[in-house]
Amino acid sequence: MIYFDNSATTKPYKEVLHTFTKVNEQLFANPSSIHSFGGRVEKLMQQAREQVASLLHVQGKEIIFTSGGTESNNLAIKGAALRYRNRGKHLITLKIEHPSVLNAFKQLEEFGYSVTYLDVDESGKVDPAMVEKEIREDTILISIMHVNNEVGTIQPIMKISEILQRYPKVIFHVDHVQGCGKVPLEMKHSRIDLCTISAHKVHGLKGTGLLYKRDGINLSPILTGGEQEANIRSGTENVGGIASFAKALRLHFSKTENDIKKMFDIQRYLRDELEKLDEVIIHTPKADQAPHIINFSVKHFKAEVLVHALDKHEIFVSTTSACSSKQSKPSRTLLSMGVPLEIAESSLRISLSFENTLEEAKQFLQVFNTEINSLMKTMRRSK
Ligand SMILES: Cc1ncc(COP(=O)(O)O)c(C=O)c1O
Protein backbone atom coordinates (compact mmCIF):
# COMPACT_ATOMS: atom_id res chain seq x y z
CA MET A 1 0.00 0.00 0.00
CA ILE A 2 1.14 3.55 -0.71
CA TYR A 3 -0.59 6.00 1.61
CA PHE A 4 -0.41 9.51 0.19
CA ASP A 5 -3.37 11.02 2.05
CA ASN A 6 -1.67 12.28 5.18
CA SER A 7 -3.42 15.64 5.16
CA ALA A 8 -6.67 13.76 5.68
CA THR A 9 -5.18 11.77 8.54
CA THR A 10 -1.95 10.06 9.51
CA LYS A 11 -1.22 6.57 10.77
CA PRO A 12 -0.90 6.65 14.58
CA TYR A 13 2.61 5.90 15.84
CA LYS A 14 2.87 2.51 17.61
CA GLU A 15 4.03 4.29 20.77
CA VAL A 16 0.87 6.43 20.62
CA LEU A 17 -1.37 3.37 20.53
CA HIS A 18 0.61 1.81 23.33
CA THR A 19 0.22 4.90 25.55
CA PHE A 20 -3.51 5.09 24.80
CA THR A 21 -4.04 1.44 25.73
CA LYS A 22 -1.85 1.63 28.83
CA VAL A 23 -3.57 4.74 30.20
CA ASN A 24 -7.03 3.32 29.57
CA GLU A 25 -6.09 -0.01 31.16
CA GLN A 26 -4.25 1.30 34.19
CA LEU A 27 -5.25 4.91 34.75
CA PHE A 28 -8.88 5.01 33.78
CA ALA A 29 -10.20 6.99 36.77
CA ASN A 30 -11.86 10.34 36.26
CA PRO A 31 -9.23 13.03 36.82
CA SER A 32 -11.82 15.16 38.63
CA SER A 33 -12.46 12.46 41.28
CA ILE A 34 -11.06 13.42 44.67
CA HIS A 35 -9.71 9.95 45.54
CA SER A 36 -6.04 9.19 45.05
CA PHE A 37 -6.68 7.14 41.87
CA GLY A 38 -8.29 10.21 40.30
CA GLY A 39 -5.36 12.25 41.61
CA ARG A 40 -2.87 10.03 39.77
CA VAL A 41 -4.79 10.44 36.54
CA GLU A 42 -4.98 14.20 37.08
CA LYS A 43 -1.20 14.25 37.59
CA LEU A 44 -0.61 12.33 34.36
CA MET A 45 -2.83 14.75 32.47
CA GLN A 46 -0.99 17.75 33.88
CA GLN A 47 2.34 16.15 32.91
CA ALA A 48 1.05 15.72 29.37
CA ARG A 49 -0.09 19.37 29.37
CA GLU A 50 3.35 20.56 30.51
CA GLN A 51 5.07 18.36 27.92
CA VAL A 52 2.92 19.70 25.09
CA ALA A 53 3.37 23.27 26.33
CA SER A 54 7.13 22.90 26.47
CA LEU A 55 7.23 21.52 22.91
CA LEU A 56 5.22 24.54 21.76
CA HIS A 57 7.26 26.96 23.94
CA VAL A 58 4.18 28.13 25.83
CA GLN A 59 2.84 27.67 29.37
CA GLY A 60 0.82 24.67 30.55
CA LYS A 61 -2.07 26.91 31.58
CA GLU A 62 -2.27 28.15 27.99
CA ILE A 63 -3.22 24.70 26.64
CA ILE A 64 -6.90 23.68 26.39
CA PHE A 65 -7.40 20.07 25.32
CA THR A 66 -10.30 19.52 22.94
CA SER A 67 -11.69 16.80 20.69
CA GLY A 68 -9.72 17.97 17.64
CA GLY A 69 -9.14 20.70 15.10
CA THR A 70 -12.82 21.30 14.37
CA GLU A 71 -13.66 21.86 18.01
CA SER A 72 -10.60 24.04 18.63
CA ASN A 73 -11.47 26.24 15.64
CA ASN A 74 -15.09 26.55 16.79
CA LEU A 75 -14.01 27.33 20.35
CA ALA A 76 -11.50 29.95 19.22
CA ILE A 77 -13.83 31.71 16.80
CA LYS A 78 -17.18 31.50 18.54
CA GLY A 79 -15.59 31.74 21.98
CA ALA A 80 -13.77 34.98 21.10
CA ALA A 81 -16.71 36.43 19.15
CA LEU A 82 -19.06 35.88 22.09
CA ARG A 83 -16.63 37.00 24.77
CA TYR A 84 -15.63 40.23 23.03
CA ARG A 85 -18.97 41.10 21.38
CA ASN A 86 -19.26 44.29 23.41
CA ARG A 87 -16.13 45.62 21.69
CA GLY A 88 -17.50 45.03 18.20
CA LYS A 89 -18.95 42.45 15.85
CA HIS A 90 -16.62 42.54 12.86
CA LEU A 91 -14.52 39.48 12.03
CA ILE A 92 -11.95 38.76 9.29
CA THR A 93 -10.92 35.47 7.71
CA LEU A 94 -9.87 33.96 4.36
CA LYS A 95 -12.09 32.50 1.64
CA ILE A 96 -9.90 29.39 1.60
CA GLU A 97 -10.13 28.37 5.24
CA HIS A 98 -11.08 24.87 6.34
CA PRO A 99 -14.88 24.36 6.70
CA SER A 100 -14.49 24.17 10.50
CA VAL A 101 -13.46 27.83 10.34
CA LEU A 102 -15.69 29.03 7.49
CA ASN A 103 -18.85 27.44 8.84
CA ALA A 104 -18.19 28.84 12.32
CA PHE A 105 -18.09 32.32 10.72
CA LYS A 106 -21.19 31.59 8.65
CA GLN A 107 -23.03 30.68 11.84
CA LEU A 108 -21.87 33.88 13.54
CA GLU A 109 -23.27 35.88 10.59
CA GLU A 110 -26.67 34.42 11.46
CA PHE A 111 -26.26 35.99 14.91
CA GLY A 112 -25.58 39.47 13.60
CA TYR A 113 -21.80 39.44 13.22
CA SER A 114 -20.30 40.85 10.04
CA VAL A 115 -17.52 38.85 8.39
CA THR A 116 -14.98 39.91 5.77
CA TYR A 117 -13.78 36.93 3.70
CA LEU A 118 -10.45 37.87 2.14
CA ASP A 119 -9.29 36.76 -1.32
CA VAL A 120 -5.97 35.07 -2.01
CA ASP A 121 -3.64 35.47 -4.99
CA GLU A 122 -2.91 32.83 -7.65
CA SER A 123 -0.50 31.06 -5.28
CA GLY A 124 -3.17 30.84 -2.57
CA LYS A 125 -1.64 33.53 -0.38
CA VAL A 126 -3.27 36.52 1.30
CA ASP A 127 -1.62 39.92 1.08
CA PRO A 128 -0.93 41.13 4.67
CA ALA A 129 -1.68 44.70 3.52
CA MET A 130 -5.19 43.55 2.57
CA VAL A 131 -5.67 42.16 6.06
CA GLU A 132 -4.71 45.52 7.56
CA LYS A 133 -6.93 47.41 5.10
CA GLU A 134 -9.99 45.54 6.32
CA ILE A 135 -9.42 46.19 10.04
CA ARG A 136 -12.10 48.50 11.43
CA GLU A 137 -12.88 50.09 14.78
CA ASP A 138 -15.22 47.22 15.55
CA THR A 139 -12.96 44.37 14.39
CA ILE A 140 -12.51 41.90 17.23
CA LEU A 141 -11.08 38.77 15.60
CA ILE A 142 -8.89 37.72 12.67
CA SER A 143 -8.55 34.03 11.85
CA ILE A 144 -5.98 32.92 9.26
CA MET A 145 -4.81 29.39 8.56
CA HIS A 146 -1.08 28.66 8.63
CA VAL A 147 -0.86 26.01 5.88
CA ASN A 148 -3.70 25.47 3.43
CA ASN A 149 -4.93 21.88 3.58
CA GLU A 150 -5.66 21.61 -0.14
CA VAL A 151 -2.65 23.14 -1.88
CA GLY A 152 -0.12 23.54 0.93
CA THR A 153 0.43 27.31 0.61
CA ILE A 154 1.94 28.88 3.74
CA GLN A 155 0.26 32.13 4.78
CA PRO A 156 2.44 35.07 5.89
CA ILE A 157 1.48 34.64 9.55
CA MET A 158 4.54 36.44 10.92
CA LYS A 159 3.99 39.49 8.69
CA ILE A 160 0.33 39.66 9.75
CA SER A 161 1.46 39.19 13.32
CA GLU A 162 3.78 42.22 13.00
CA ILE A 163 0.95 44.33 11.60
CA LEU A 164 -1.30 43.28 14.45
CA GLN A 165 1.19 44.64 17.00
CA ARG A 166 -0.42 47.96 16.10
CA TYR A 167 -3.92 46.59 16.84
CA PRO A 168 -3.65 45.16 20.34
CA LYS A 169 -7.40 44.78 20.75
CA VAL A 170 -7.83 42.45 17.77
CA ILE A 171 -7.66 38.74 18.70
CA PHE A 172 -5.53 36.71 16.28
CA HIS A 173 -6.34 33.02 15.74
CA VAL A 174 -4.25 30.67 13.59
CA ASP A 175 -5.38 27.25 12.36
CA HIS A 176 -2.06 25.38 12.55
CA VAL A 177 -3.52 21.93 11.88
CA GLN A 178 -1.62 21.31 8.63
CA GLY A 179 1.59 23.12 9.57
CA CYS A 180 2.23 21.54 12.96
CA GLY A 181 5.60 19.78 13.09
CA LYS A 182 6.36 20.51 9.43
CA VAL A 183 6.36 24.29 9.14
CA PRO A 184 7.64 26.09 12.24
CA LEU A 185 5.37 28.60 13.93
CA GLU A 186 6.40 30.67 16.91
CA MET A 187 3.46 31.43 19.19
CA LYS A 188 5.16 32.96 22.18
CA HIS A 189 6.99 35.78 20.45
CA SER A 190 4.29 36.67 17.98
CA ARG A 191 0.86 38.26 18.12
CA ILE A 192 -0.85 34.87 17.93
CA ASP A 193 -3.48 34.71 20.67
CA LEU A 194 -5.18 31.44 19.76
CA CYS A 195 -3.81 28.47 17.83
CA THR A 196 -5.42 25.20 16.77
CA ILE A 197 -3.62 21.84 16.56
CA SER A 198 -5.12 18.41 15.85
CA ALA A 199 -3.55 15.15 17.05
CA HIS A 200 -4.52 12.88 14.16
CA LYS A 201 -2.56 14.99 11.66
CA VAL A 202 0.64 14.33 13.61
CA HIS A 203 0.29 10.57 14.04
CA GLY A 204 -1.83 10.93 17.18
CA LEU A 205 -5.40 9.73 17.55
CA LYS A 206 -8.59 11.06 16.04
CA GLY A 207 -10.75 12.86 18.59
CA THR A 208 -7.93 14.76 20.32
CA GLY A 209 -6.67 18.25 19.76
CA LEU A 210 -5.78 21.44 21.52
CA LEU A 211 -6.28 25.14 21.46
CA TYR A 212 -3.41 27.34 22.57
CA LYS A 213 -4.93 30.33 24.37
CA ARG A 214 -2.50 33.05 25.31
CA ASP A 215 -2.62 33.88 29.01
CA GLY A 216 -4.87 36.91 29.44
CA ILE A 217 -7.16 36.16 26.50
CA ASN A 218 -10.66 35.16 27.55
CA LEU A 219 -13.13 32.94 25.70
CA SER A 220 -16.78 32.18 26.27
CA PRO A 221 -17.06 28.41 26.58
CA ILE A 222 -18.91 26.57 23.83
CA LEU A 223 -19.29 23.37 25.83
CA THR A 224 -20.55 24.16 29.31
CA GLY A 225 -20.78 21.64 32.09
CA GLY A 226 -18.44 20.39 34.79
CA GLU A 227 -15.94 23.25 34.34
CA GLN A 228 -12.99 21.14 33.18
CA GLU A 229 -10.12 22.78 31.25
CA ALA A 230 -10.32 25.97 33.33
CA ASN A 231 -14.05 26.15 32.65
CA ILE A 232 -13.46 26.79 28.96
CA ARG A 233 -14.10 23.26 27.72
CA SER A 234 -16.28 21.09 29.92
CA GLY A 235 -16.51 17.32 29.63
CA THR A 236 -14.62 14.44 31.23
CA GLU A 237 -11.16 14.58 29.76
CA ASN A 238 -9.98 11.97 27.26
CA VAL A 239 -6.86 11.29 29.31
CA GLY A 240 -5.65 8.38 27.16
CA GLY A 241 -6.04 10.60 24.10
CA ILE A 242 -4.29 13.52 25.80
CA ALA A 243 -1.32 11.42 26.98
CA SER A 244 -0.99 9.83 23.54
CA PHE A 245 -1.25 13.28 21.91
CA ALA A 246 1.72 14.43 24.01
CA LYS A 247 3.63 11.36 22.82
CA ALA A 248 2.72 11.96 19.17
CA LEU A 249 3.81 15.59 19.35
CA ARG A 250 7.10 14.66 21.01
CA LEU A 251 7.86 12.09 18.31
CA HIS A 252 6.71 14.41 15.54
CA PHE A 253 8.78 17.31 16.87
CA SER A 254 11.85 15.07 17.13
CA LYS A 255 12.01 15.06 13.32
CA THR A 256 15.00 17.01 12.15
CA GLU A 257 15.57 19.55 9.42
CA ASN A 258 16.99 16.67 7.44
CA ASP A 259 13.68 14.77 7.69
CA ILE A 260 11.85 17.85 6.44
CA LYS A 261 14.37 18.22 3.62
CA LYS A 262 13.71 14.59 2.62
CA MET A 263 10.01 15.37 2.40
CA PHE A 264 10.75 18.40 0.23
CA ASP A 265 12.95 16.17 -1.98
CA ILE A 266 10.03 13.77 -2.56
CA GLN A 267 7.70 16.70 -3.25
CA ARG A 268 10.21 18.20 -5.73
CA TYR A 269 10.72 14.86 -7.44
CA LEU A 270 6.95 14.40 -7.86
CA ARG A 271 6.62 17.95 -9.17
CA ASP A 272 9.48 17.56 -11.68
CA GLU A 273 8.11 14.29 -13.01
CA LEU A 274 4.47 15.40 -13.12
CA GLU A 275 5.45 18.62 -14.92
CA LYS A 276 6.76 16.52 -17.79
CA LEU A 277 3.21 15.34 -18.56
CA ASP A 278 1.22 17.57 -20.93
CA GLU A 279 -2.07 16.80 -19.20
CA VAL A 280 -0.87 17.86 -15.76
CA ILE A 281 -1.24 21.32 -14.22
CA ILE A 282 0.39 21.81 -10.82
CA HIS A 283 -1.39 24.07 -8.34
CA THR A 284 0.90 23.94 -5.31
CA PRO A 285 3.17 26.98 -5.49
CA LYS A 286 6.93 26.60 -5.86
CA ALA A 287 7.66 29.03 -3.04
CA ASP A 288 6.20 29.34 0.45
CA GLN A 289 4.70 25.87 0.27
CA ALA A 290 4.63 23.22 2.99
CA PRO A 291 6.77 20.14 2.32
CA HIS A 292 4.00 17.55 2.43
CA ILE A 293 1.34 18.64 -0.08
CA ILE A 294 1.32 18.62 -3.86
CA ASN A 295 -1.92 19.42 -5.64
CA PHE A 296 -2.36 19.05 -9.38
CA SER A 297 -5.02 18.57 -12.04
CA VAL A 298 -5.07 16.11 -14.87
CA LYS A 299 -6.87 17.75 -17.79
CA HIS A 300 -9.91 15.92 -19.22
CA PHE A 301 -10.41 13.62 -16.23
CA LYS A 302 -12.62 13.99 -13.20
CA ALA A 303 -10.54 13.61 -10.06
CA GLU A 304 -12.72 10.75 -8.77
CA VAL A 305 -11.86 8.66 -11.83
CA LEU A 306 -8.17 8.99 -11.06
CA VAL A 307 -8.58 8.33 -7.33
CA HIS A 308 -10.39 5.08 -8.16
CA ALA A 309 -7.86 4.11 -10.83
CA LEU A 310 -5.02 4.47 -8.29
CA ASP A 311 -7.08 2.79 -5.59
CA LYS A 312 -7.06 -0.46 -7.63
CA HIS A 313 -3.29 -0.51 -7.02
CA GLU A 314 -3.64 0.25 -3.29
CA ILE A 315 -2.39 3.79 -3.84
CA PHE A 316 -4.39 6.24 -1.77
CA VAL A 317 -4.59 9.91 -2.73
CA SER A 318 -7.35 12.40 -2.32
CA THR A 319 -9.46 14.62 -4.55
CA THR A 320 -9.54 17.70 -2.34
CA SER A 321 -9.82 18.05 1.44
CA ALA A 322 -11.19 14.82 2.94
CA CYS A 323 -14.34 16.45 4.33
CA SER A 324 -15.46 18.06 1.08
CA SER A 325 -14.33 15.22 -1.19
CA LYS A 326 -17.40 13.07 -0.53
CA GLN A 327 -19.62 16.00 -1.45
CA SER A 328 -17.91 16.11 -4.88
CA LYS A 329 -17.57 19.87 -4.65
CA PRO A 330 -14.73 21.52 -6.56
CA SER A 331 -11.98 22.88 -4.34
CA ARG A 332 -12.87 26.30 -2.95
CA THR A 333 -9.17 27.02 -2.57
CA LEU A 334 -8.43 26.38 -6.25
CA LEU A 335 -11.40 28.47 -7.38
CA SER A 336 -10.21 31.33 -5.13
CA MET A 337 -6.76 31.04 -6.72
CA GLY A 338 -8.41 31.66 -10.10
CA VAL A 339 -8.23 28.07 -11.38
CA PRO A 340 -11.05 27.47 -13.91
CA LEU A 341 -13.89 25.25 -12.66
CA GLU A 342 -13.21 22.43 -15.12
CA ILE A 343 -9.56 22.22 -14.05
CA ALA A 344 -10.44 22.54 -10.35
CA GLU A 345 -12.80 19.58 -10.76
CA SER A 346 -9.94 17.37 -11.84
CA SER A 347 -7.54 18.14 -9.02
CA LEU A 348 -5.75 15.54 -6.95
CA ARG A 349 -3.91 16.01 -3.68
CA ILE A 350 -0.92 13.94 -2.66
CA SER A 351 -0.02 14.50 0.97
CA LEU A 352 3.08 12.98 2.51
CA SER A 353 4.21 11.98 5.97
CA PHE A 354 7.75 11.52 7.28
CA GLU A 355 7.26 7.79 6.68
CA ASN A 356 6.87 8.08 2.89
CA THR A 357 9.86 7.31 0.67
CA LEU A 358 11.23 8.33 -2.71
CA GLU A 359 10.76 4.71 -3.77
CA GLU A 360 7.01 5.05 -3.15
CA ALA A 361 6.95 8.25 -5.22
CA LYS A 362 8.62 6.35 -8.09
CA GLN A 363 6.11 3.50 -7.85
CA PHE A 364 3.27 5.98 -7.76
CA LEU A 365 4.49 7.68 -10.95
CA GLN A 366 4.82 4.40 -12.77
CA VAL A 367 1.24 3.41 -11.96
CA PHE A 368 -0.02 6.93 -12.58
CA ASN A 369 1.53 7.06 -16.07
CA THR A 370 0.11 3.67 -17.00
CA GLU A 371 -3.36 4.57 -15.77
CA ILE A 372 -3.36 7.96 -17.53
CA ASN A 373 -2.29 6.35 -20.82
CA SER A 374 -4.96 3.72 -20.57
CA LEU A 375 -7.65 6.28 -19.69
CA MET A 376 -6.53 8.45 -22.62
CA LYS A 377 -6.82 5.48 -25.00
CA THR A 378 -10.32 4.73 -23.76
CA MET A 379 -11.26 8.38 -24.14
CA ARG A 380 -9.93 8.54 -27.74
CA ARG A 381 -11.77 5.34 -28.68
CA SER A 382 -15.06 6.66 -27.34
CA LYS A 383 -14.78 9.90 -29.37
C1 LIG B 1 -6.57 23.11 8.07
C2 LIG B 1 -7.46 22.22 8.88
N1 LIG B 1 -8.14 22.72 9.90
C3 LIG B 1 -8.95 21.96 10.67
C4 LIG B 1 -9.14 20.64 10.40
C5 LIG B 1 -10.09 19.83 11.26
O1 LIG B 1 -9.38 19.00 12.14
P1 LIG B 1 -10.07 17.70 12.79
O2 LIG B 1 -10.15 16.67 11.72
O3 LIG B 1 -9.14 17.32 13.92
O4 LIG B 1 -11.40 18.13 13.30
C6 LIG B 1 -8.48 20.06 9.30
C7 LIG B 1 -8.70 18.65 8.94
O5 LIG B 1 -8.52 18.24 7.83
C8 LIG B 1 -7.60 20.87 8.54
O6 LIG B 1 -6.93 20.37 7.49
Ligand as a Chemical Component Dictionary entry (heavy atoms), coordinates in Angstrom:
data_LIG
# 
_chem_comp.id                   LIG 
_chem_comp.type                 NON-POLYMER 
_chem_comp.pdbx_formal_charge   0 
_chem_comp.three_letter_code    LIG 
# 
loop_
_chem_comp_atom.comp_id 
_chem_comp_atom.atom_id 
_chem_comp_atom.alt_atom_id 
_chem_comp_atom.type_symbol 
_chem_comp_atom.charge 
_chem_comp_atom.model_Cartn_x 
_chem_comp_atom.model_Cartn_y 
_chem_comp_atom.model_Cartn_z 
_chem_comp_atom.pdbx_ordinal 
LIG C1 C1 C 0 -6.575  23.108 8.069  1  
LIG C2 C2 C 0 -7.464  22.217 8.876  2  
LIG N1 N1 N 0 -8.142  22.719 9.901  3  
LIG C3 C3 C 0 -8.952  21.965 10.669 4  
LIG C4 C4 C 0 -9.143  20.638 10.402 5  
LIG C5 C5 C 0 -10.086 19.826 11.256 6  
LIG O1 O1 O 0 -9.376  18.999 12.140 7  
LIG P1 P1 P 0 -10.066 17.701 12.795 8  
LIG O2 O2 O 0 -10.146 16.667 11.719 9  
LIG O3 O3 O 0 -9.139  17.322 13.916 10 
LIG O4 O4 O 0 -11.396 18.127 13.300 11 
LIG C6 C6 C 0 -8.477  20.061 9.304  12 
LIG C7 C7 C 0 -8.702  18.645 8.944  13 
LIG O5 O5 O 0 -8.520  18.242 7.828  14 
LIG C8 C8 C 0 -7.600  20.871 8.536  15 
LIG O6 O6 O 0 -6.929  20.367 7.491  16 
# 
loop_
_chem_comp_bond.comp_id 
_chem_comp_bond.atom_id_1 
_chem_comp_bond.atom_id_2 
_chem_comp_bond.value_order 
_chem_comp_bond.pdbx_ordinal 
LIG C1 C2 SING 1  
LIG C2 N1 SING 2  
LIG C2 C8 DOUB 3  
LIG N1 C3 DOUB 4  
LIG C3 C4 SING 5  
LIG C4 C5 SING 6  
LIG C4 C6 DOUB 7  
LIG C5 O1 SING 8  
LIG O1 P1 SING 9  
LIG P1 O2 DOUB 10 
LIG P1 O3 SING 11 
LIG P1 O4 SING 12 
LIG C6 C7 SING 13 
LIG C6 C8 SING 14 
LIG C7 O5 DOUB 15 
LIG C8 O6 SING 16 
# 
